[in-house]
């Protein structure tokens, strides 16, 4: 873990971000003693789970029955 004071962090922010991207933990210490950790935000890719919507979708019994509005177009 790498600790730096706020003034140093302001001057070297790009380098600190590169360290965090490389897996290093960086903590910034403010003059009043408060500390803040820089962490990378990873994008979360949604992975669909097969069968997860089971029981949520309902179809009526006459789903594929011919529609009255289209009778003139039917053979």
PDB file with SEQRES, HELIX, SHEET and CRYST1 records, atoms N, CA, C and O in Angstrom:
SEQRES   1 A   75  UNK UNK UNK UNK UNK UNK UNK UNK UNK UNK UNK UNK UNK          
SEQRES   2 A   75  UNK UNK UNK UNK UNK UNK UNK UNK UNK UNK UNK UNK UNK          
SEQRES   3 A   75  UNK UNK UNK UNK UNK UNK UNK UNK UNK UNK UNK UNK UNK          
SEQRES   4 A   75  UNK UNK UNK UNK UNK UNK UNK UNK UNK UNK UNK UNK UNK          
SEQRES   5 A   75  UNK UNK UNK UNK UNK UNK UNK UNK UNK UNK UNK UNK UNK          
SEQRES   6 A   75  UNK UNK UNK UNK UNK UNK UNK UNK UNK UNK                      
HELIX    1 AA1 UNK A    6  UNK A   11  1                                   6    
HELIX    2 AA2 UNK A   13  UNK A   21  1                                   9    
HELIX    3 AA3 UNK A   68  UNK A   73  5                                   6    
SHEET    1 AA1 3 UNK A   2  UNK A   5  0                                        
SHEET    2 AA1 3 UNK A  26  UNK A  29  1                                        
SHEET    3 AA1 3 UNK A  35  UNK A  38 -1                                        
CRYST1    1.000    1.000    1.000  90.00  90.00  90.00 P 1           1          
ATOM      1  N   UNK A   1       0.855  -1.174   0.000  1.00  0.00           N  
ATOM      2  CA  UNK A   1       0.000   0.000   0.000  1.00  0.00           C  
ATOM      3  C   UNK A   1       0.897   1.232   0.000  1.00  0.00           C  
ATOM      4  O   UNK A   1       1.884   1.305   0.733  1.00  0.00           O  
ATOM      5  N   UNK A   2       0.545   2.161  -0.808  1.00  0.00           N  
ATOM      6  CA  UNK A   2       1.309   3.396  -0.981  1.00  0.00           C  
ATOM      7  C   UNK A   2       0.497   4.553  -0.422  1.00  0.00           C  
ATOM      8  O   UNK A   2      -0.635   4.775  -0.852  1.00  0.00           O  
ATOM      9  N   UNK A   3       1.062   5.304   0.541  1.00  0.00           N  
ATOM     10  CA  UNK A   3       0.368   6.448   1.121  1.00  0.00           C  
ATOM     11  C   UNK A   3       1.047   7.736   0.682  1.00  0.00           C  
ATOM     12  O   UNK A   3       2.273   7.844   0.699  1.00  0.00           O  
ATOM     13  N   UNK A   4       0.236   8.706   0.292  1.00  0.00           N  
ATOM     14  CA  UNK A   4       0.763  10.016  -0.113  1.00  0.00           C  
ATOM     15  C   UNK A   4      -0.099  11.101   0.518  1.00  0.00           C  
ATOM     16  O   UNK A   4      -1.277  10.890   0.806  1.00  0.00           O  
ATOM     17  N   UNK A   5       0.517  12.281   0.730  1.00  0.00           N  
ATOM     18  CA  UNK A   5      -0.298  13.384   1.228  1.00  0.00           C  
ATOM     19  C   UNK A   5      -1.016  14.053   0.056  1.00  0.00           C  
ATOM     20  O   UNK A   5      -0.674  13.826  -1.105  1.00  0.00           O  
ATOM     21  N   UNK A   6      -1.997  14.864   0.368  1.00  0.00           N  
ATOM     22  CA  UNK A   6      -2.861  15.450  -0.655  1.00  0.00           C  
ATOM     23  C   UNK A   6      -2.092  16.305  -1.654  1.00  0.00           C  
ATOM     24  O   UNK A   6      -2.374  16.253  -2.851  1.00  0.00           O  
ATOM     25  N   UNK A   7      -1.129  17.089  -1.185  1.00  0.00           N  
ATOM     26  CA  UNK A   7      -0.346  17.949  -2.089  1.00  0.00           C  
ATOM     27  C   UNK A   7       0.429  17.107  -3.097  1.00  0.00           C  
ATOM     28  O   UNK A   7       0.480  17.445  -4.280  1.00  0.00           O  
ATOM     29  N   UNK A   8       1.028  16.019  -2.636  1.00  0.00           N  
ATOM     30  CA  UNK A   8       1.770  15.139  -3.541  1.00  0.00           C  
ATOM     31  C   UNK A   8       0.814  14.470  -4.526  1.00  0.00           C  
ATOM     32  O   UNK A   8       1.142  14.303  -5.700  1.00  0.00           O  
ATOM     33  N   UNK A   9      -0.365  14.089  -4.045  1.00  0.00           N  
ATOM     34  CA  UNK A   9      -1.352  13.444  -4.912  1.00  0.00           C  
ATOM     35  C   UNK A   9      -1.816  14.395  -6.008  1.00  0.00           C  
ATOM     36  O   UNK A   9      -2.000  13.982  -7.153  1.00  0.00           O  
ATOM     37  N   UNK A  10      -2.006  15.663  -5.664  1.00  0.00           N  
ATOM     38  CA  UNK A  10      -2.411  16.646  -6.667  1.00  0.00           C  
ATOM     39  C   UNK A  10      -1.357  16.781  -7.755  1.00  0.00           C  
ATOM     40  O   UNK A  10      -1.691  16.936  -8.929  1.00  0.00           O  
ATOM     41  N   UNK A  11      -0.087  16.722  -7.371  1.00  0.00           N  
ATOM     42  CA  UNK A  11       0.997  16.905  -8.328  1.00  0.00           C  
ATOM     43  C   UNK A  11       1.241  15.662  -9.180  1.00  0.00           C  
ATOM     44  O   UNK A  11       1.746  15.771 -10.298  1.00  0.00           O  
ATOM     45  N   UNK A  12       0.890  14.481  -8.667  1.00  0.00           N  
ATOM     46  CA  UNK A  12       1.231  13.233  -9.352  1.00  0.00           C  
ATOM     47  C   UNK A  12       0.011  12.335  -9.556  1.00  0.00           C  
ATOM     48  O   UNK A  12       0.125  11.112  -9.479  1.00  0.00           O  
ATOM     49  N   UNK A  13      -1.133  12.921  -9.810  1.00  0.00           N  
ATOM     50  CA  UNK A  13      -2.360  12.137  -9.930  1.00  0.00           C  
ATOM     51  C   UNK A  13      -2.284  11.092 -11.043  1.00  0.00           C  
ATOM     52  O   UNK A  13      -2.700   9.951 -10.841  1.00  0.00           O  
ATOM     53  N   UNK A  14      -1.769  11.458 -12.195  1.00  0.00           N  
ATOM     54  CA  UNK A  14      -1.703  10.511 -13.320  1.00  0.00           C  
ATOM     55  C   UNK A  14      -0.853   9.296 -12.951  1.00  0.00           C  
ATOM     56  O   UNK A  14      -1.215   8.166 -13.280  1.00  0.00           O  
ATOM     57  N   UNK A  15       0.275   9.519 -12.269  1.00  0.00           N  
ATOM     58  CA  UNK A  15       1.139   8.405 -11.868  1.00  0.00           C  
ATOM     59  C   UNK A  15       0.437   7.522 -10.831  1.00  0.00           C  
ATOM     60  O   UNK A  15       0.556   6.298 -10.872  1.00  0.00           O  
ATOM     61  N   UNK A  16      -0.290   8.144  -9.909  1.00  0.00           N  
ATOM     62  CA  UNK A  16      -1.004   7.373  -8.895  1.00  0.00           C  
ATOM     63  C   UNK A  16      -2.095   6.515  -9.526  1.00  0.00           C  
ATOM     64  O   UNK A  16      -2.312   5.376  -9.114  1.00  0.00           O  
ATOM     65  N   UNK A  17      -2.775   7.062 -10.518  1.00  0.00           N  
ATOM     66  CA  UNK A  17      -3.816   6.288 -11.210  1.00  0.00           C  
ATOM     67  C   UNK A  17      -3.190   5.103 -11.939  1.00  0.00           C  
ATOM     68  O   UNK A  17      -3.765   4.015 -11.953  1.00  0.00           O  
ATOM     69  N   UNK A  18      -2.030   5.297 -12.539  1.00  0.00           N  
ATOM     70  CA  UNK A  18      -1.335   4.186 -13.198  1.00  0.00           C  
ATOM     71  C   UNK A  18      -0.958   3.109 -12.192  1.00  0.00           C  
ATOM     72  O   UNK A  18      -1.052   1.920 -12.498  1.00  0.00           O  
ATOM     73  N   UNK A  19      -0.531   3.509 -10.986  1.00  0.00           N  
ATOM     74  CA  UNK A  19      -0.199   2.536  -9.943  1.00  0.00           C  
ATOM     75  C   UNK A  19      -1.427   1.711  -9.560  1.00  0.00           C  
ATOM     76  O   UNK A  19      -1.354   0.489  -9.427  1.00  0.00           O  
ATOM     77  N   UNK A  20      -2.555   2.401  -9.385  1.00  0.00           N  
ATOM     78  CA  UNK A  20      -3.793   1.703  -9.021  1.00  0.00           C  
ATOM     79  C   UNK A  20      -4.213   0.752 -10.135  1.00  0.00           C  
ATOM     80  O   UNK A  20      -4.650  -0.366  -9.865  1.00  0.00           O  
ATOM     81  N   UNK A  21      -4.083   1.188 -11.379  1.00  0.00           N  
ATOM     82  CA  UNK A  21      -4.442   0.331 -12.519  1.00  0.00           C  
ATOM     83  C   UNK A  21      -3.553  -0.903 -12.563  1.00  0.00           C  
ATOM     84  O   UNK A  21      -3.964  -1.950 -13.062  1.00  0.00           O  
ATOM     85  N   UNK A  22      -2.339  -0.784 -12.044  1.00  0.00           N  
ATOM     86  CA  UNK A  22      -1.423  -1.918 -12.009  1.00  0.00           C  
ATOM     87  C   UNK A  22      -1.601  -2.823 -10.800  1.00  0.00           C  
ATOM     88  O   UNK A  22      -0.867  -3.798 -10.644  1.00  0.00           O  
ATOM     89  N   UNK A  23      -2.572  -2.509  -9.938  1.00  0.00           N  
ATOM     90  CA  UNK A  23      -2.862  -3.381  -8.807  1.00  0.00           C  
ATOM     91  C   UNK A  23      -2.383  -2.845  -7.464  1.00  0.00           C  
ATOM     92  O   UNK A  23      -2.654  -3.460  -6.432  1.00  0.00           O  
ATOM     93  N   UNK A  24      -1.693  -1.741  -7.448  1.00  0.00           N  
ATOM     94  CA  UNK A  24      -1.190  -1.150  -6.201  1.00  0.00           C  
ATOM     95  C   UNK A  24      -2.325  -0.418  -5.474  1.00  0.00           C  
ATOM     96  O   UNK A  24      -3.185   0.184  -6.118  1.00  0.00           O  
ATOM     97  N   UNK A  25      -2.331  -0.466  -4.148  1.00  0.00           N  
ATOM     98  CA  UNK A  25      -3.286   0.304  -3.370  1.00  0.00           C  
ATOM     99  C   UNK A  25      -2.678   1.665  -3.055  1.00  0.00           C  
ATOM    100  O   UNK A  25      -1.536   1.747  -2.604  1.00  0.00           O  
ATOM    101  N   UNK A  26      -3.430   2.720  -3.289  1.00  0.00           N  
ATOM    102  CA  UNK A  26      -2.951   4.072  -3.019  1.00  0.00           C  
ATOM    103  C   UNK A  26      -3.925   4.744  -2.051  1.00  0.00           C  
ATOM    104  O   UNK A  26      -5.134   4.768  -2.282  1.00  0.00           O  
ATOM    105  N   UNK A  27      -3.374   5.292  -0.960  1.00  0.00           N  
ATOM    106  CA  UNK A  27      -4.177   5.993   0.029  1.00  0.00           C  
ATOM    107  C   UNK A  27      -3.687   7.431   0.092  1.00  0.00           C  
ATOM    108  O   UNK A  27      -2.488   7.680   0.222  1.00  0.00           O  
ATOM    109  N   UNK A  28      -4.616   8.375   0.001  1.00  0.00           N  
ATOM    110  CA  UNK A  28      -4.286   9.795   0.080  1.00  0.00           C  
ATOM    111  C   UNK A  28      -4.654  10.278   1.485  1.00  0.00           C  
ATOM    112  O   UNK A  28      -5.769  10.060   1.958  1.00  0.00           O  
ATOM    113  N   UNK A  29      -3.700  10.934   2.138  1.00  0.00           N  
ATOM    114  CA  UNK A  29      -3.908  11.439   3.488  1.00  0.00           C  
ATOM    115  C   UNK A  29      -4.064  12.964   3.429  1.00  0.00           C  
ATOM    116  O   UNK A  29      -3.184  13.666   2.931  1.00  0.00           O  
ATOM    117  N   UNK A  30      -5.176  13.457   3.934  1.00  0.00           N  
ATOM    118  CA  UNK A  30      -5.426  14.894   3.976  1.00  0.00           C  
ATOM    119  C   UNK A  30      -4.749  15.484   5.217  1.00  0.00           C  
ATOM    120  O   UNK A  30      -4.402  14.741   6.135  1.00  0.00           O  
ATOM    121  N   UNK A  31      -4.559  16.783   5.259  1.00  0.00           N  
ATOM    122  CA  UNK A  31      -3.844  17.435   6.367  1.00  0.00           C  
ATOM    123  C   UNK A  31      -4.536  17.243   7.715  1.00  0.00           C  
ATOM    124  O   UNK A  31      -3.881  17.304   8.756  1.00  0.00           O  
ATOM    125  N   UNK A  32      -5.855  17.012   7.712  1.00  0.00           N  
ATOM    126  CA  UNK A  32      -6.562  16.791   8.978  1.00  0.00           C  
ATOM    127  C   UNK A  32      -6.538  15.330   9.413  1.00  0.00           C  
ATOM    128  O   UNK A  32      -7.148  14.966  10.419  1.00  0.00           O  
ATOM    129  N   UNK A  33      -5.825  14.489   8.647  1.00  0.00           N  
ATOM    130  CA  UNK A  33      -5.685  13.082   9.011  1.00  0.00           C  
ATOM    131  C   UNK A  33      -6.671  12.158   8.324  1.00  0.00           C  
ATOM    132  O   UNK A  33      -6.524  10.940   8.420  1.00  0.00           O  
ATOM    133  N   UNK A  34      -7.672  12.689   7.635  1.00  0.00           N  
ATOM    134  CA  UNK A  34      -8.631  11.847   6.918  1.00  0.00           C  
ATOM    135  C   UNK A  34      -7.911  11.151   5.767  1.00  0.00           C  
ATOM    136  O   UNK A  34      -7.047  11.735   5.113  1.00  0.00           O  
ATOM    137  N   UNK A  35      -8.275   9.913   5.536  1.00  0.00           N  
ATOM    138  CA  UNK A  35      -7.621   9.160   4.469  1.00  0.00           C  
ATOM    139  C   UNK A  35      -8.648   8.678   3.445  1.00  0.00           C  
ATOM    140  O   UNK A  35      -9.805   8.408   3.769  1.00  0.00           O  
ATOM    141  N   UNK A  36      -8.185   8.582   2.204  1.00  0.00           N  
ATOM    142  CA  UNK A  36      -9.043   8.190   1.089  1.00  0.00           C  
ATOM    143  C   UNK A  36      -8.286   7.205   0.217  1.00  0.00           C  
ATOM    144  O   UNK A  36      -7.114   7.415  -0.095  1.00  0.00           O  
ATOM    145  N   UNK A  37      -8.947   6.144  -0.170  1.00  0.00           N  
ATOM    146  CA  UNK A  37      -8.315   5.104  -0.982  1.00  0.00           C  
ATOM    147  C   UNK A  37      -8.758   5.257  -2.435  1.00  0.00           C  
ATOM    148  O   UNK A  37      -9.944   5.423  -2.722  1.00  0.00           O  
ATOM    149  N   UNK A  38      -7.793   5.199  -3.338  1.00  0.00           N  
ATOM    150  CA  UNK A  38      -8.114   5.213  -4.768  1.00  0.00           C  
ATOM    151  C   UNK A  38      -8.294   3.760  -5.192  1.00  0.00           C  
ATOM    152  O   UNK A  38      -7.414   2.926  -4.980  1.00  0.00           O  
ATOM    153  N   UNK A  39      -9.432   3.470  -5.787  1.00  0.00           N  
ATOM    154  CA  UNK A  39      -9.705   2.102  -6.245  1.00  0.00           C  
ATOM    155  C   UNK A  39     -10.194   2.138  -7.690  1.00  0.00           C  
ATOM    156  O   UNK A  39     -10.899   3.067  -8.082  1.00  0.00           O  
ATOM    157  N   UNK A  40      -9.827   1.140  -8.477  1.00  0.00           N  
ATOM    158  CA  UNK A  40     -10.331   1.087  -9.857  1.00  0.00           C  
ATOM    159  C   UNK A  40     -11.784   0.620  -9.867  1.00  0.00           C  
ATOM    160  O   UNK A  40     -12.196  -0.188  -9.034  1.00  0.00           O  
ATOM    161  N   UNK A  41     -12.544   1.134 -10.812  1.00  0.00           N  
ATOM    162  CA  UNK A  41     -13.924   0.693 -10.986  1.00  0.00           C  
ATOM    163  C   UNK A  41     -13.947  -0.236 -12.187  1.00  0.00           C  
ATOM    164  O   UNK A  41     -13.681   0.178 -13.315  1.00  0.00           O  
ATOM    165  N   UNK A  42     -14.258  -1.456 -11.940  1.00  0.00           N  
ATOM    166  CA  UNK A  42     -14.315  -2.461 -13.001  1.00  0.00           C  
ATOM    167  C   UNK A  42     -15.719  -2.476 -13.594  1.00  0.00           C  
ATOM    168  O   UNK A  42     -16.712  -2.393 -12.871  1.00  0.00           O  
ATOM    169  N   UNK A  43     -15.787  -2.582 -14.901  1.00  0.00           N  
ATOM    170  CA  UNK A  43     -17.100  -2.687 -15.529  1.00  0.00           C  
ATOM    171  C   UNK A  43     -17.636  -4.088 -15.295  1.00  0.00           C  
ATOM    172  O   UNK A  43     -16.916  -5.077 -15.428  1.00  0.00           O  
ATOM    173  N   UNK A  44     -18.882  -4.153 -14.954  1.00  0.00           N  
ATOM    174  CA  UNK A  44     -19.527  -5.430 -14.688  1.00  0.00           C  
ATOM    175  C   UNK A  44     -20.315  -5.822 -15.922  1.00  0.00           C  
ATOM    176  O   UNK A  44     -21.206  -5.100 -16.369  1.00  0.00           O  
ATOM    177  N   UNK A  45     -19.972  -6.968 -16.456  1.00  0.00           N  
ATOM    178  CA  UNK A  45     -20.679  -7.458 -17.624  1.00  0.00           C  
ATOM    179  C   UNK A  45     -21.793  -8.388 -17.179  1.00  0.00           C  
ATOM    180  O   UNK A  45     -21.560  -9.348 -16.444  1.00  0.00           O  
ATOM    181  N   UNK A  46     -22.982  -8.104 -17.621  1.00  0.00           N  
ATOM    182  CA  UNK A  46     -24.106  -8.954 -17.262  1.00  0.00           C  
ATOM    183  C   UNK A  46     -23.994 -10.293 -17.990  1.00  0.00           C  
ATOM    184  O   UNK A  46     -23.821 -10.347 -19.208  1.00  0.00           O  
ATOM    185  N   UNK A  47     -24.096 -11.346 -17.228  1.00  0.00           N  
ATOM    186  CA  UNK A  47     -24.047 -12.686 -17.801  1.00  0.00           C  
ATOM    187  C   UNK A  47     -25.419 -13.302 -17.588  1.00  0.00           C  
ATOM    188  O   UNK A  47     -25.804 -13.590 -16.455  1.00  0.00           O  
ATOM    189  N   UNK A  48     -26.159 -13.506 -18.673  1.00  0.00           N  
ATOM    190  CA  UNK A  48     -27.498 -14.063 -18.501  1.00  0.00           C  
ATOM    191  C   UNK A  48     -27.427 -15.493 -17.979  1.00  0.00           C  
ATOM    192  O   UNK A  48     -26.576 -16.278 -18.399  1.00  0.00           O  
ATOM    193  N   UNK A  49     -28.314 -15.816 -17.073  1.00  0.00           N  
ATOM    194  CA  UNK A  49     -28.374 -17.166 -16.518  1.00  0.00           C  
ATOM    195  C   UNK A  49     -29.541 -17.889 -17.176  1.00  0.00           C  
ATOM    196  O   UNK A  49     -30.681 -17.428 -17.117  1.00  0.00           O  
ATOM    197  N   UNK A  50     -29.258 -18.991 -17.784  1.00  0.00           N  
ATOM    198  CA  UNK A  50     -30.278 -19.757 -18.491  1.00  0.00           C  
ATOM    199  C   UNK A  50     -31.396 -20.146 -17.529  1.00  0.00           C  
ATOM    200  O   UNK A  50     -31.144 -20.724 -16.473  1.00  0.00           O  
ATOM    201  N   UNK A  51     -32.614 -19.829 -17.898  1.00  0.00           N  
ATOM    202  CA  UNK A  51     -33.776 -20.199 -17.104  1.00  0.00           C  
ATOM    203  C   UNK A  51     -34.138 -19.208 -16.017  1.00  0.00           C  
ATOM    204  O   UNK A  51     -35.044 -19.474 -15.227  1.00  0.00           O  
ATOM    205  N   UNK A  52     -33.455 -18.072 -15.952  1.00  0.00           N  
ATOM    206  CA  UNK A  52     -33.713 -17.133 -14.861  1.00  0.00           C  
ATOM    207  C   UNK A  52     -35.078 -16.445 -14.971  1.00  0.00           C  
ATOM    208  O   UNK A  52     -35.564 -15.908 -13.975  1.00  0.00           O  
ATOM    209  N   UNK A  53     -35.700 -16.445 -16.134  1.00  0.00           N  
ATOM    210  CA  UNK A  53     -37.012 -15.810 -16.299  1.00  0.00           C  
ATOM    211  C   UNK A  53     -38.145 -16.831 -16.294  1.00  0.00           C  
ATOM    212  O   UNK A  53     -39.285 -16.502 -16.620  1.00  0.00           O  
ATOM    213  N   UNK A  54     -37.831 -18.063 -15.926  1.00  0.00           N  
ATOM    214  CA  UNK A  54     -38.847 -19.108 -15.931  1.00  0.00           C  
ATOM    215  C   UNK A  54     -39.999 -18.719 -15.005  1.00  0.00           C  
ATOM    216  O   UNK A  54     -39.783 -18.360 -13.848  1.00  0.00           O  
ATOM    217  N   UNK A  55     -41.215 -18.793 -15.527  1.00  0.00           N  
ATOM    218  CA  UNK A  55     -42.405 -18.465 -14.757  1.00  0.00           C  
ATOM    219  C   UNK A  55     -42.781 -16.989 -14.801  1.00  0.00           C  
ATOM    220  O   UNK A  55     -43.843 -16.616 -14.302  1.00  0.00           O  
ATOM    221  N   UNK A  56     -41.936 -16.139 -15.387  1.00  0.00           N  
ATOM    222  CA  UNK A  56     -42.227 -14.707 -15.451  1.00  0.00           C  
ATOM    223  C   UNK A  56     -42.965 -14.316 -16.716  1.00  0.00           C  
ATOM    224  O   UNK A  56     -43.638 -13.285 -16.741  1.00  0.00           O  
ATOM    225  N   UNK A  57     -42.853 -15.114 -17.764  1.00  0.00           N  
ATOM    226  CA  UNK A  57     -43.489 -14.804 -19.040  1.00  0.00           C  
ATOM    227  C   UNK A  57     -44.665 -15.746 -19.232  1.00  0.00           C  
ATOM    228  O   UNK A  57     -44.515 -16.966 -19.153  1.00  0.00           O  
ATOM    229  N   UNK A  58     -45.836 -15.175 -19.484  1.00  0.00           N  
ATOM    230  CA  UNK A  58     -47.032 -15.995 -19.690  1.00  0.00           C  
ATOM    231  C   UNK A  58     -47.610 -15.678 -21.060  1.00  0.00           C  
ATOM    232  O   UNK A  58     -47.679 -14.519 -21.468  1.00  0.00           O  
ATOM    233  N   UNK A  59     -48.023 -16.722 -21.763  1.00  0.00           N  
ATOM    234  CA  UNK A  59     -48.648 -16.563 -23.077  1.00  0.00           C  
ATOM    235  C   UNK A  59     -50.054 -17.134 -23.007  1.00  0.00           C  
ATOM    236  O   UNK A  59     -50.292 -18.165 -22.378  1.00  0.00           O  
ATOM    237  N   UNK A  60     -50.969 -16.456 -23.656  1.00  0.00           N  
ATOM    238  CA  UNK A  60     -52.344 -16.951 -23.655  1.00  0.00           C  
ATOM    239  C   UNK A  60     -52.438 -18.187 -24.539  1.00  0.00           C  
ATOM    240  O   UNK A  60     -51.597 -18.411 -25.409  1.00  0.00           O  
ATOM    241  N   UNK A  61     -53.465 -18.975 -24.303  1.00  0.00           N  
ATOM    242  CA  UNK A  61     -53.648 -20.216 -25.068  1.00  0.00           C  
ATOM    243  C   UNK A  61     -53.884 -19.950 -26.549  1.00  0.00           C  
ATOM    244  O   UNK A  61     -53.527 -20.774 -27.391  1.00  0.00           O  
ATOM    245  N   UNK A  62     -54.486 -18.803 -26.876  1.00  0.00           N  
ATOM    246  CA  UNK A  62     -54.776 -18.494 -28.273  1.00  0.00           C  
ATOM    247  C   UNK A  62     -53.725 -17.564 -28.888  1.00  0.00           C  
ATOM    248  O   UNK A  62     -54.036 -16.793 -29.796  1.00  0.00           O  
ATOM    249  N   UNK A  63     -52.509 -17.632 -28.410  1.00  0.00           N  
ATOM    250  CA  UNK A  63     -51.443 -16.736 -28.871  1.00  0.00           C  
ATOM    251  C   UNK A  63     -51.272 -16.761 -30.388  1.00  0.00           C  
ATOM    252  O   UNK A  63     -51.176 -15.709 -31.020  1.00  0.00           O  
ATOM    253  N   UNK A  64     -51.235 -17.946 -30.968  1.00  0.00           N  
ATOM    254  CA  UNK A  64     -51.000 -18.024 -32.405  1.00  0.00           C  
ATOM    255  C   UNK A  64     -52.285 -18.270 -33.208  1.00  0.00           C  
ATOM    256  O   UNK A  64     -52.224 -18.760 -34.336  1.00  0.00           O  
ATOM    257  N   UNK A  65     -53.413 -17.942 -32.649  1.00  0.00           N  
ATOM    258  CA  UNK A  65     -54.680 -18.040 -33.379  1.00  0.00           C  
ATOM    259  C   UNK A  65     -54.775 -16.856 -34.342  1.00  0.00           C  
ATOM    260  O   UNK A  65     -54.250 -15.783 -34.045  1.00  0.00           O  
ATOM    261  N   UNK A  66     -55.425 -17.029 -35.474  1.00  0.00           N  
ATOM    262  CA  UNK A  66     -55.558 -15.933 -36.439  1.00  0.00           C  
ATOM    263  C   UNK A  66     -56.307 -14.744 -35.832  1.00  0.00           C  
ATOM    264  O   UNK A  66     -57.240 -14.920 -35.049  1.00  0.00           O  
ATOM    265  N   UNK A  67     -55.892 -13.551 -36.197  1.00  0.00           N  
ATOM    266  CA  UNK A  67     -56.532 -12.323 -35.708  1.00  0.00           C  
ATOM    267  C   UNK A  67     -57.658 -11.920 -36.652  1.00  0.00           C  
ATOM    268  O   UNK A  67     -57.535 -12.023 -37.872  1.00  0.00           O  
ATOM    269  N   UNK A  68     -58.748 -11.461 -36.064  1.00  0.00           N  
ATOM    270  CA  UNK A  68     -59.907 -11.067 -36.870  1.00  0.00           C  
ATOM    271  C   UNK A  68     -59.571  -9.899 -37.799  1.00  0.00           C  
ATOM    272  O   UNK A  68     -60.080  -9.839 -38.918  1.00  0.00           O  
ATOM    273  N   UNK A  69     -58.741  -8.992 -37.360  1.00  0.00           N  
ATOM    274  CA  UNK A  69     -58.401  -7.818 -38.164  1.00  0.00           C  
ATOM    275  C   UNK A  69     -57.680  -8.187 -39.458  1.00  0.00           C  
ATOM    276  O   UNK A  69     -57.680  -7.397 -40.403  1.00  0.00           O  
ATOM    277  N   UNK A  70     -57.076  -9.351 -39.520  1.00  0.00           N  
ATOM    278  CA  UNK A  70     -56.274  -9.737 -40.690  1.00  0.00           C  
ATOM    279  C   UNK A  70     -56.929 -10.848 -41.514  1.00  0.00           C  
ATOM    280  O   UNK A  70     -56.267 -11.457 -42.355  1.00  0.00           O  
ATOM    281  N   UNK A  71     -58.203 -11.119 -41.288  1.00  0.00           N  
ATOM    282  CA  UNK A  71     -58.877 -12.199 -42.001  1.00  0.00           C  
ATOM    283  C   UNK A  71     -58.874 -11.976 -43.510  1.00  0.00           C  
ATOM    284  O   UNK A  71     -58.754 -12.933 -44.275  1.00  0.00           O  
ATOM    285  N   UNK A  72     -59.005 -10.727 -43.945  1.00  0.00           N  
ATOM    286  CA  UNK A  72     -59.044 -10.462 -45.388  1.00  0.00           C  
ATOM    287  C   UNK A  72     -57.693 -10.715 -46.064  1.00  0.00           C  
ATOM    288  O   UNK A  72     -57.632 -10.873 -47.283  1.00  0.00           O  
ATOM    289  N   UNK A  73     -56.633 -10.752 -45.294  1.00  0.00           N  
ATOM    290  CA  UNK A  73     -55.302 -11.002 -45.857  1.00  0.00           C  
ATOM    291  C   UNK A  73     -54.917 -12.481 -45.802  1.00  0.00           C  
ATOM    292  O   UNK A  73     -53.948 -12.893 -46.439  1.00  0.00           O  
ATOM    293  N   UNK A  74     -55.668 -13.275 -45.046  1.00  0.00           N  
ATOM    294  CA  UNK A  74     -55.345 -14.701 -44.889  1.00  0.00           C  
ATOM    295  C   UNK A  74     -55.723 -15.479 -46.141  1.00  0.00           C  
ATOM    296  O   UNK A  74     -56.689 -15.123 -46.817  1.00  0.00           O  
ATOM    297  N   UNK A  75     -54.994 -16.514 -46.457  1.00  0.00           N  
ATOM    298  CA  UNK A  75     -55.324 -17.313 -47.656  1.00  0.00           C  
ATOM    299  C   UNK A  75     -56.570 -18.128 -47.471  1.00  0.00           C  
ATOM    300  O   UNK A  75     -56.977 -18.849 -48.383  1.00  0.00           O  
TER     301      UNK A  75                                                      
END                                                                             
